[in-house]
Amino acid sequence: MPDNGHPAEFAPPPLRTSLLHTRRCYCTIRAMKAADLRGILSYSVGFRDKIFVLNIDSAVLTSENFRNLLLDISVLRSLNIRIVLVHGASVLIEKLSRDLSVPASNLDGMGLTSPETLQLALLASSRLAHEILEGLNETDQRAAVSNAVIAHPSGILHGVDQQFTGKVENVDVVFLEKLLNDGIIPVIPPLGFDGSGMTYRVNSDGVALEVSEALKAAKLIFVTTSNGLSQNGSLVSQMSVAEAEDYLKRHQKDLSPEIASKLQHGLRACKNGVARVHIIDGRDDEALLTEIFSNEGIGTMIYANEYEAIRRAKKKDAGAILSLIRSPVATEELVPRTRKEITERIADFLLFEVDRNVVGCAGLRIYAMGNEKVAELECLCVAESHENQGIGRKLMTYAEQKARELGIKRLLALSTQTFNYFVQKGNFKEGEVTMLPPDRRAKYEGSGRLSKILYKDLA
């Protein structure tokens, strides 16, 4: 696995007491800048029982923050997030090579692996896995080192026999899922095994990719010694797959091999079903929790284009919108709208399609309020046949994203029956009638619906 950083004496600081675990969990959550306890709980609802694959560089495993990282993993487990740990070994392989005076031909798992290097990799992986198990045991977490990665030899590349370098052929999903279902954290070394009892050195970025794809993980998190991708001297906090591909093309010559590898593997993960890929600096205290439980994060997030089914409505869609909202209008969940009203404001509507059928809609209306503009998320509706599939949340998130792009600082929503949904799924808060623009307030007071006024301030 391509790691960066310098070799270090492998002696993580001891955990002081078990009390530190409880205290740290509380203090970490309390101190996070952008995510108060309510925000964290709202995130945790969406993350519950989801699988996060953490690919931890060996430079992080040998850093002073290693034990704190394990405590943060314990916090995630306490929120019913299922964790798989994949680790690298290059830093320790390099150190063992020097200490034992054994030449190493391949540190990152991507070049030729000699028999001597394979032995160093086995020794390094064993020692690192032991340290991980020991640290997790101190936080009362059950874990097991897994041989779930099936590999075959890389063979001959450019006329050179790669010897004991391997490529991931398959992942034993049944085995890993059994461990996860039993509350056990699988620990996966940068090694692969074939059916004849041979062991191969494999690149841990590739292992993490294959594992996250096979398990249909919600997140793949590269815990490395870089806080992500930079552009014009500033950290890029998030980018879509398309933006990340463009970034890779423009900056490939400038990227370190380690970051280039993570970006390439992360892009493939997003294209193959992993919704989010993160690159964070695991040496920073609380980086993992801050990245996951705050809007701003601390590293770089690459997100799959899960909004590709969302599009702007056209005039011909007015009938589909009317049909979609008929039932919630009848139960007074939504305000009645005529075809003419919808057609006149068709540009404000967003549609979610499945197989080219409209199954969800939302409106985003912009109002002037003094020198500022505010937006209202309105007419959020999902067909009964497609409820509980996350479509409403995707429409809400997409509308919020569009509002941010327009420079909107506050997003409003009015609701008589589904206000809890906005609070729990969208992190909205209950507001006051004075927050409404004059035109919207007059309409609100004249309707007699007494809707709850909800708002969300956009960073």
Secondary structure, 3 states (H helix, E strand, C coil): CCCCCCCCCCCCCCCCCHHHHHHHHHHHHHHCCCCCHHHHHHHHHHHCCCEEEEEECHHHHCCCCHHHHHHHHHHHHHCCCEEEEEECCHHHHHHHHHHCCCCCCCCCCCCCECHHHHHHHHHHHHHHHHHHHHHHHHCCCCEEECCCEEEEECCEECCEECECEEEEEEECHHHHHHHHHCCCEEEECCEEECCCCCEEECCHHHHHHHHHHHCCCCEEEEEECCCCEEECCEEECEEEHHHHHHHHHHHCCCCCHHHHHHHHHHHHHHHCCCCEEEEEECCCCCHHHHHHHCCCCCCEEEECCCCCCEEECCHHHHHHHHHHHHHHHHCCCCCCCCHHHHHHCHHHEEEEEECCEEEEEEEEEEEEECCEEEEEEEEEEECHHHCCCCHHHHHHHHHHHHHHHCCCCEEEEEECCCHHHHHHHHCCEECCHHHCCHHHHHHHHHHCCCCEEEEEECC
